[in-house]
């Protein structure tokens, strides 16, 4: 079972997961509204306002969206697009030592500079913090994984085809929350908090 977020108050949170480049963020998402800008995973802290990195969805037309990644004030989007909502997509962001690249269903995109890395004190799922919380995700999120390494395009593709996070470069995996009912970080042992009562929902098809 995935977790369903209401787009206004609900999100999941944990402590710091990665504190330096490189790293990779990945999860499955099912938006139930067209994404003007929905956050899947964000790392950062409460201040200053731009002190964060994000992975999420961004609209490119009235019916299509892409994956985006953001580091400080820089951002880039995937080449691939998805048309329509209420369907599962796999999104990932590979944040290397000099550039970041977004992936949508295994296909990469443009890159941007990652020359500045924020101080990370929290890991957020379904929202980002810009002093205040904003860009809440509306829909379902599942299979959240964070690695302290830059995964290859082939590794991202295997995740997009349904491989679970713990089967892809497990020695570098630092956070893994399948979000199958229980709020458990199976890798790093961090406490995950369900803020404002997100509920369980149907899970994407994966292959453990």
Backbone as CSV, one residue per row, in Angstrom:
resi,resn,N_x,N_y,N_z,CA_x,CA_y,CA_z,C_x,C_y,C_z
1,UNK,0.830,-1.186,0.000,0.000,0.000,0.000,0.877,1.253,0.000
2,UNK,0.592,2.196,-0.890,1.279,3.481,-0.924,0.648,4.412,0.114
3,UNK,1.167,5.622,0.190,0.529,6.632,1.033,-0.102,7.694,0.148
4,UNK,-1.341,8.078,0.485,-2.095,9.064,-0.262,-2.063,10.387,0.490
5,UNK,-1.657,11.465,-0.195,-1.520,12.791,0.404,-2.576,13.724,-0.169
6,UNK,-3.099,14.619,0.670,-4.257,15.424,0.273,-3.933,16.717,-0.455
7,UNK,-2.645,17.061,-0.612,-2.286,18.248,-1.372,-2.362,19.542,-0.610
8,UNK,-2.656,19.495,0.691,-2.784,20.751,1.440,-2.107,20.740,2.799
9,UNK,-2.129,19.613,3.501,-1.540,19.574,4.840,-0.702,18.328,5.103
10,UNK,-0.884,17.277,4.349,-0.279,15.990,4.681,1.084,15.797,4.005
11,UNK,2.028,15.265,4.767,3.350,14.939,4.249,4.047,14.004,5.223
12,UNK,5.135,13.396,4.787,5.946,12.525,5.631,7.290,13.193,5.868
13,UNK,7.884,12.953,7.034,9.161,13.596,7.341,10.063,12.663,8.132
14,UNK,11.364,12.888,7.975,12.389,12.134,8.702,13.593,13.048,8.878
15,UNK,14.618,12.552,9.543,15.820,13.338,9.760,16.717,13.378,8.537
16,UNK,17.931,13.839,8.728,18.888,13.972,7.624,19.274,12.608,7.071
17,UNK,19.357,12.513,5.760,19.716,11.255,5.099,21.073,11.356,4.413
18,UNK,21.281,12.378,3.589,22.581,12.603,2.961,23.014,14.035,3.262
19,UNK,24.303,14.235,3.361,24.820,15.555,3.730,25.878,16.066,2.762
20,UNK,26.098,15.360,1.672,27.099,15.788,0.696,26.782,15.170,-0.659
21,UNK,27.297,15.766,-1.710,27.220,15.200,-3.049,28.253,14.081,-3.184
22,UNK,27.983,13.082,-4.044,26.788,12.861,-4.866,25.724,12.091,-4.105
23,UNK,24.480,12.114,-4.629,23.404,11.302,-4.078,22.310,11.164,-5.128
24,UNK,21.363,10.261,-4.875,20.246,10.011,-5.790,18.954,9.930,-4.998
25,UNK,17.898,10.559,-5.515,16.553,10.482,-4.952,15.652,9.768,-5.949
26,UNK,14.753,8.912,-5.464,13.835,8.225,-6.379,12.567,7.817,-5.645
27,UNK,11.439,7.786,-6.374,10.180,7.300,-5.812,9.180,7.086,-6.930
28,UNK,8.092,6.390,-6.608,6.942,6.253,-7.498,5.883,7.268,-7.080
29,UNK,5.231,7.899,-8.068,4.214,8.907,-7.778,2.982,8.687,-8.651
30,UNK,1.827,9.003,-8.100,0.569,8.990,-8.843,-0.171,10.269,-8.493
31,UNK,-0.028,11.323,-9.315,-0.734,12.572,-9.025,-2.216,12.461,-9.352
32,UNK,-3.049,13.069,-8.526,-4.491,13.074,-8.786,-4.983,14.442,-9.245
33,UNK,-4.058,15.398,-9.362,-4.346,16.685,-9.995,-3.216,16.977,-10.960
34,UNK,-3.464,17.886,-11.916,-2.393,18.238,-12.837,-1.309,18.986,-12.066
35,UNK,-0.034,18.581,-12.195,1.022,19.115,-11.333,1.571,20.461,-11.787
36,UNK,1.069,21.535,-11.216,1.666,22.843,-11.455,3.055,22.901,-10.825
37,UNK,3.298,22.037,-9.873,4.590,21.945,-9.205,4.426,21.143,-7.936
38,UNK,4.530,19.831,-8.024,4.319,18.952,-6.885,5.646,18.332,-6.482
39,UNK,5.922,18.308,-5.193,7.191,17.801,-4.691,7.058,16.345,-4.272
40,UNK,7.980,15.501,-4.755,8.042,14.122,-4.311,8.931,13.975,-3.092
41,UNK,10.200,14.406,-3.206,11.168,14.333,-2.115,11.926,15.655,-2.064
42,UNK,12.158,16.164,-0.867,12.956,17.375,-0.682,13.901,17.191,0.500
43,UNK,15.096,17.727,0.369,16.082,17.735,1.444,16.426,19.180,1.755
44,UNK,16.661,19.492,3.017,17.049,20.851,3.353,16.844,21.143,4.814
45,UNK,16.549,22.417,5.100,16.260,22.857,6.455,15.373,24.088,6.395
46,UNK,15.126,24.716,7.505,14.144,25.789,7.575,14.664,27.139,7.112
47,UNK,15.978,27.331,7.019,16.509,28.642,6.667,17.942,28.479,6.166
48,UNK,18.376,29.244,5.141,17.605,30.241,4.407,16.632,29.610,3.429
49,UNK,15.835,30.445,2.777,14.714,29.934,2.000,15.148,29.058,0.826
50,UNK,16.286,29.330,0.221,16.715,28.564,-0.949,17.587,27.371,-0.582
51,UNK,17.712,27.080,0.693,18.632,26.051,1.156,17.976,24.676,1.072
52,UNK,17.850,24.121,-0.165,17.125,22.874,-0.341,17.481,22.244,-1.687
53,UNK,17.179,20.950,-1.816,17.188,20.266,-3.104,15.860,19.529,-3.219
54,UNK,15.368,19.372,-4.442,14.039,18.801,-4.623,13.974,17.899,-5.839
55,UNK,13.027,16.967,-5.780,12.634,16.114,-6.905,11.124,16.146,-6.967
56,UNK,10.559,16.444,-8.144,9.109,16.503,-8.216,8.577,16.494,-9.639
57,UNK,7.339,16.970,-9.793,6.658,17.024,-11.083,6.380,18.472,-11.446
58,UNK,6.477,18.779,-12.729,6.226,20.135,-13.217,5.427,20.062,-14.503
59,UNK,4.399,20.896,-14.635,3.588,20.865,-15.846,4.320,21.550,-16.990
60,UNK,4.069,21.054,-18.206,4.604,21.701,-19.410,3.477,22.101,-20.364
61,UNK,2.260,21.649,-20.080,1.086,22.040,-20.855,-0.128,21.740,-19.992
62,UNK,-1.306,21.928,-20.560,-2.524,21.684,-19.786,-2.741,20.215,-19.464
63,UNK,-2.028,19.326,-20.161,-2.255,17.899,-19.948,-0.979,17.096,-19.718
64,UNK,0.198,17.706,-19.862,1.443,16.960,-19.764,2.312,17.461,-18.608
65,UNK,3.122,16.547,-18.072,4.081,16.954,-17.054,5.392,16.210,-17.226
66,UNK,6.438,16.759,-16.589,7.771,16.188,-16.584,8.254,16.045,-15.149
67,UNK,9.382,15.343,-15.002,10.111,15.347,-13.743,11.006,16.579,-13.707
68,UNK,11.179,17.166,-12.518,12.172,18.226,-12.380,13.026,17.969,-11.151
69,UNK,14.257,18.462,-11.209,15.124,18.477,-10.036,15.582,19.910,-9.822
70,UNK,15.785,20.279,-8.564,16.221,21.639,-8.243,17.289,21.587,-7.171
71,UNK,18.323,22.376,-7.359,19.373,22.559,-6.372,19.542,24.052,-6.179
72,UNK,19.265,24.546,-4.974,19.281,25.984,-4.738,18.381,26.659,-5.763
73,UNK,18.890,27.603,-6.544,18.054,28.328,-7.504,18.098,27.713,-8.897
74,UNK,18.846,26.633,-9.095,18.968,26.009,-10.410,18.018,24.826,-10.542
75,UNK,17.464,24.627,-11.741,16.562,23.491,-11.945,16.659,23.000,-13.378
76,UNK,16.237,21.760,-13.606,16.198,21.178,-14.942,15.085,20.146,-14.995
77,UNK,14.672,19.771,-16.209,13.536,18.868,-16.385,13.895,17.688,-17.269
78,UNK,13.079,16.644,-17.171,13.288,15.442,-17.969,12.904,15.679,-19.421
79,UNK,13.468,14.862,-20.294,13.077,14.899,-21.706,11.711,14.234,-21.891
80,UNK,11.504,13.129,-21.196,10.238,12.397,-21.305,9.102,13.167,-20.638
81,UNK,7.890,12.921,-21.100,6.701,13.538,-20.518,5.653,12.465,-20.242
82,UNK,4.700,12.802,-19.405,3.545,11.943,-19.138,2.293,12.740,-19.432
83,UNK,1.340,12.134,-20.115,0.068,12.775,-20.412,-1.011,12.191,-19.516
84,UNK,-1.732,13.056,-18.831,-2.817,12.607,-17.964,-2.364,12.398,-16.537
85,UNK,-3.335,12.181,-15.665,-3.085,11.976,-14.243,-3.657,10.617,-13.831
86,UNK,-3.629,10.344,-12.537,-4.159,9.089,-11.992,-3.458,7.866,-12.575
87,UNK,-2.154,7.993,-12.826,-1.358,6.867,-13.278,0.015,6.945,-12.605
88,UNK,0.603,5.782,-12.366,1.898,5.723,-11.699,3.022,6.104,-12.655
89,UNK,3.974,6.894,-12.145,5.208,7.209,-12.856,6.367,7.058,-11.885
90,UNK,7.513,6.686,-12.414,8.717,6.628,-11.582,9.558,7.873,-11.845
91,UNK,9.917,8.587,-10.783,10.736,9.787,-10.923,12.020,9.615,-10.120
92,UNK,13.090,10.201,-10.627,14.385,10.114,-9.954,15.209,11.341,-10.281
93,UNK,16.121,11.669,-9.390,17.068,12.745,-9.617,18.451,12.291,-9.188
94,UNK,19.411,12.377,-10.100,20.790,12.012,-9.800,21.587,13.306,-9.619
95,UNK,22.024,13.549,-8.404,22.755,14.763,-8.065,24.240,14.414,-7.954
96,UNK,24.974,14.685,-9.036,26.386,14.370,-9.060,27.214,15.460,-8.408
97,UNK,28.532,15.340,-8.502,29.406,16.314,-7.869,29.409,17.658,-8.583
98,UNK,28.952,17.684,-9.850,28.934,18.952,-10.573,27.608,19.246,-11.273
99,UNK,26.805,18.215,-11.580,25.532,18.437,-12.259,24.444,17.541,-11.681
100,UNK,23.185,17.932,-11.897,22.028,17.131,-11.489,21.197,16.813,-12.718
101,UNK,20.636,15.577,-12.761,19.833,15.154,-13.908,18.539,14.515,-13.445
102,UNK,17.390,14.926,-14.023,16.102,14.315,-13.692,15.792,13.132,-14.604
103,UNK,15.041,12.173,-14.094,14.610,11.009,-14.867,13.108,10.814,-14.671
104,UNK,12.418,10.470,-15.753,10.994,10.148,-15.716,10.796,8.807,-16.403
105,UNK,10.340,7.816,-15.629,10.136,6.457,-16.156,11.382,5.927,-16.867
106,UNK,12.543,6.226,-16.277,13.810,5.702,-16.771,14.509,6.539,-17.812
107,UNK,13.871,7.622,-18.295,14.471,8.480,-19.323,14.972,9.769,-18.692
108,UNK,16.229,10.118,-18.980,16.843,11.302,-18.385,16.461,12.577,-19.096
109,UNK,17.174,13.664,-18.736,16.846,14.963,-19.320,18.028,15.902,-19.268
110,UNK,17.743,17.202,-19.277,18.798,18.208,-19.206,19.411,18.217,-17.811
111,UNK,20.587,18.798,-17.694,21.275,18.867,-16.403,21.490,20.319,-16.001
112,UNK,21.806,20.515,-14.725,22.176,21.843,-14.249,23.250,21.714,-13.180
113,UNK,23.850,22.822,-12.819,24.973,22.822,-11.891,24.532,22.501,-10.467
114,UNK,25.362,21.725,-9.760,25.128,21.445,-8.341,26.325,21.920,-7.524
115,UNK,26.841,23.090,-7.876,28.060,23.580,-7.244,27.858,23.951,-5.776
116,UNK,26.612,24.222,-5.383,26.317,24.580,-3.989,25.396,23.518,-3.406
117,UNK,25.749,23.001,-2.228,24.932,21.981,-1.576,24.446,22.511,-0.235
118,UNK,23.163,22.345,0.094,22.629,22.906,1.333,23.018,22.112,2.569
119,UNK,22.866,22.741,3.694,22.935,22.028,4.958,21.626,21.257,5.105
120,UNK,21.701,19.950,5.281,20.503,19.117,5.321,20.232,18.659,6.750
121,UNK,19.065,19.000,7.266,18.669,18.535,8.591,17.373,17.746,8.560
122,UNK,16.692,17.731,7.395,15.429,17.005,7.308,15.219,16.447,5.910
123,UNK,14.464,15.353,5.858,14.044,14.720,4.620,12.531,14.763,4.576
124,UNK,11.966,15.349,3.525,10.525,15.516,3.412,10.009,14.741,2.202
125,UNK,8.854,14.110,2.348,8.187,13.396,1.261,6.824,14.039,1.046
126,UNK,6.599,14.569,-0.157,5.312,15.170,-0.480,5.204,16.650,-0.203
127,UNK,6.334,17.319,0.075,6.316,18.763,0.332,7.753,19.257,0.325
128,UNK,7.940,20.579,0.193,9.257,21.169,0.392,9.109,22.354,1.349
129,UNK,10.227,22.703,1.979,10.215,23.813,2.925,10.958,25.001,2.331
130,UNK,10.274,26.135,2.268,10.859,27.399,1.834,10.575,28.399,2.945
131,UNK,11.225,28.186,4.095,10.833,28.780,5.371,9.498,28.178,5.805
132,UNK,8.461,28.300,4.968,7.195,27.626,5.220,7.073,26.411,4.285
133,UNK,6.214,25.464,4.654,5.964,24.305,3.807,5.112,24.716,2.604
134,UNK,5.422,24.155,1.429,4.689,24.537,0.216,4.819,23.444,-0.831
135,UNK,4.042,23.574,-1.916,4.020,22.631,-3.034,3.739,21.201,-2.559
136,UNK,2.695,21.082,-1.743,2.263,19.764,-1.258,1.868,18.863,-2.418
137,UNK,2.223,17.595,-2.313,1.851,16.614,-3.330,0.414,16.165,-3.095
138,UNK,-0.380,16.097,-4.165,-1.728,15.544,-4.084,-1.765,14.260,-4.894
139,UNK,-1.927,13.152,-4.191,-1.914,11.845,-4.825,-1.118,10.865,-3.990
140,UNK,-0.599,9.813,-4.634,0.079,8.736,-3.918,1.590,8.764,-4.168
141,UNK,2.328,8.366,-3.147,3.779,8.234,-3.235,4.165,6.890,-2.624
142,UNK,5.133,6.212,-3.241,5.576,4.906,-2.735,7.035,4.683,-3.105
143,UNK,7.648,3.693,-2.477,8.994,3.231,-2.814,10.008,4.378,-2.858
144,UNK,10.144,5.061,-1.736,11.069,6.194,-1.638,12.465,5.676,-1.311
145,UNK,13.437,6.007,-2.154,14.808,5.573,-1.937,15.783,6.727,-2.060
146,UNK,16.812,6.715,-1.219,17.874,7.724,-1.271,19.210,6.996,-1.163
147,UNK,20.114,7.294,-2.085,21.446,6.682,-2.130,22.498,7.770,-1.950
148,UNK,23.598,7.445,-1.286,24.692,8.417,-1.163,25.699,8.230,-2.290
149,UNK,25.173,8.051,-3.489,25.968,7.856,-4.700,25.117,8.273,-5.894
150,UNK,25.787,8.565,-7.003,25.077,8.887,-8.250,24.805,7.593,-8.998
151,UNK,23.547,7.150,-9.012,23.200,5.942,-9.753,23.360,6.166,-11.247
152,UNK,23.627,5.088,-11.963,23.763,5.172,-13.416,22.379,5.186,-14.069
153,UNK,22.351,5.551,-15.351,21.092,5.530,-16.091,20.500,4.131,-16.124
154,UNK,21.343,3.107,-16.227,20.855,1.728,-16.248,20.230,1.348,-14.912
155,UNK,20.815,1.815,-13.825,20.247,1.527,-12.503,18.911,2.235,-12.306
156,UNK,18.809,3.485,-12.760,17.534,4.205,-12.695,16.484,3.482,-13.524
157,UNK,16.871,2.993,-14.689,15.938,2.281,-15.563,15.412,1.015,-14.889
158,UNK,16.264,0.314,-14.159,15.804,-0.894,-13.472,14.792,-0.564,-12.389
159,UNK,14.975,0.563,-11.701,13.977,1.008,-10.722,12.653,1.333,-11.417
160,UNK,12.736,2.011,-12.555,11.534,2.397,-13.293,10.792,1.186,-13.846
161,UNK,11.495,0.072,-14.010,10.854,-1.146,-14.507,10.288,-1.989,-13.370
162,UNK,10.424,-1.526,-12.121,9.773,-2.196,-11.008,10.680,-2.821,-9.986
163,UNK,11.997,-2.673,-10.119,12.915,-3.211,-9.125,12.801,-2.403,-7.829
164,UNK,12.823,-3.085,-6.684,12.771,-2.375,-5.419,14.127,-1.729,-5.117
165,UNK,14.097,-0.672,-4.312,15.300,0.114,-4.051,16.420,-0.710,-3.426
166,UNK,16.066,-1.676,-2.580,17.094,-2.443,-1.878,17.823,-3.430,-2.773
167,UNK,17.396,-3.570,-4.025,18.073,-4.446,-4.972,18.992,-3.686,-5.925
168,UNK,19.010,-2.366,-5.822,19.818,-1.536,-6.707,20.908,-0.844,-5.885
169,UNK,22.136,-1.201,-6.140,23.310,-0.713,-5.416,23.035,-0.588,-3.905
170,UNK,22.722,-1.700,-3.257,22.321,-1.663,-1.838,23.396,-1.121,-0.914
171,UNK,24.674,-1.238,-1.296,25.742,-0.745,-0.429,25.728,0.775,-0.303
172,UNK,25.050,1.465,-1.231,24.977,2.932,-1.199,23.611,3.444,-0.753
173,UNK,22.666,2.547,-0.552,21.316,2.946,-0.140,21.335,3.369,1.324
174,UNK,20.882,4.601,1.613,20.905,5.099,2.992,19.507,5.289,3.570
175,UNK,18.481,5.289,2.704,17.098,5.475,3.173,16.185,4.728,2.217
176,UNK,15.321,3.869,2.755,14.372,3.139,1.921,13.060,2.993,2.671
177,UNK,12.042,3.686,2.163,10.699,3.614,2.736,9.747,3.081,1.675
178,UNK,9.457,1.771,1.684,8.516,1.220,0.697,7.130,1.854,0.810
179,UNK,6.755,2.267,2.033,5.434,2.846,2.314,4.328,1.848,2.036
180,UNK,4.592,0.609,2.406,3.566,-0.427,2.360,2.966,-0.523,3.761
181,UNK,1.994,0.317,4.035,1.341,0.443,5.335,2.272,0.990,6.400
182,UNK,3.305,0.213,6.793,4.159,0.650,7.883,5.088,1.775,7.430
183,UNK,5.272,2.763,8.316,6.203,3.850,8.048,7.565,3.441,8.605
184,UNK,8.328,2.702,7.795,9.605,2.154,8.236,10.684,2.511,7.225
185,UNK,11.799,3.047,7.731,12.992,3.208,6.925,13.779,1.915,7.060
186,UNK,13.715,1.079,6.045,14.298,-0.255,6.120,15.818,-0.255,6.029
187,UNK,16.423,0.857,5.663,17.871,0.881,5.484,18.580,1.638,6.604
188,UNK,18.231,2.902,6.808,18.938,3.723,7.785,18.349,3.723,9.176
189,UNK,17.129,3.180,9.311,16.496,3.118,10.620,15.960,4.431,11.133
190,UNK,15.777,5.427,10.258,15.245,6.713,10.693,13.759,6.601,11.031
191,UNK,13.322,7.405,11.982,11.904,7.502,12.304,11.201,8.338,11.238
192,UNK,10.109,7.821,10.691,9.316,8.541,9.693,8.014,8.977,10.346
193,UNK,7.700,10.260,10.229,6.493,10.810,10.836,5.433,11.072,9.782
194,UNK,4.223,10.617,10.040,3.072,10.897,9.184,2.409,12.162,9.714
195,UNK,2.621,13.273,9.021,2.095,14.552,9.462,0.689,14.780,8.926
196,UNK,-0.269,14.921,9.828,-1.654,15.276,9.509,-2.442,14.174,8.824
197,UNK,-2.051,12.928,9.075,-2.928,11.798,8.774,-3.034,11.350,7.348
198,UNK,-1.904,11.266,6.623,-1.939,10.662,5.281,-2.427,9.223,5.397
199,UNK,-3.166,8.766,4.397,-3.799,7.445,4.454,-3.151,6.484,3.466
200,UNK,-3.366,5.175,3.675,-2.801,4.181,2.765,-3.699,4.006,1.545
201,UNK,-3.074,3.616,0.431,-3.795,3.426,-0.831,-3.073,2.344,-1.629
202,UNK,-3.595,2.002,-2.797,-3.001,0.951,-3.615,-1.570,1.290,-4.023
203,UNK,-0.718,0.269,-4.060,0.709,0.385,-4.324,0.990,0.156,-5.808
204,UNK,2.083,0.729,-6.343,2.474,0.391,-7.726,2.971,-1.045,-7.788
205,UNK,3.009,-1.611,-8.977,3.515,-2.977,-9.154,5.041,-2.943,-9.160
206,UNK,5.624,-3.631,-8.208,7.066,-3.722,-8.117,7.479,-5.171,-7.998
207,UNK,8.809,-5.420,-8.075,9.322,-6.776,-8.057,10.399,-6.910,-6.987
208,UNK,10.028,-7.336,-5.778,10.996,-7.412,-4.684,12.023,-8.521,-4.911
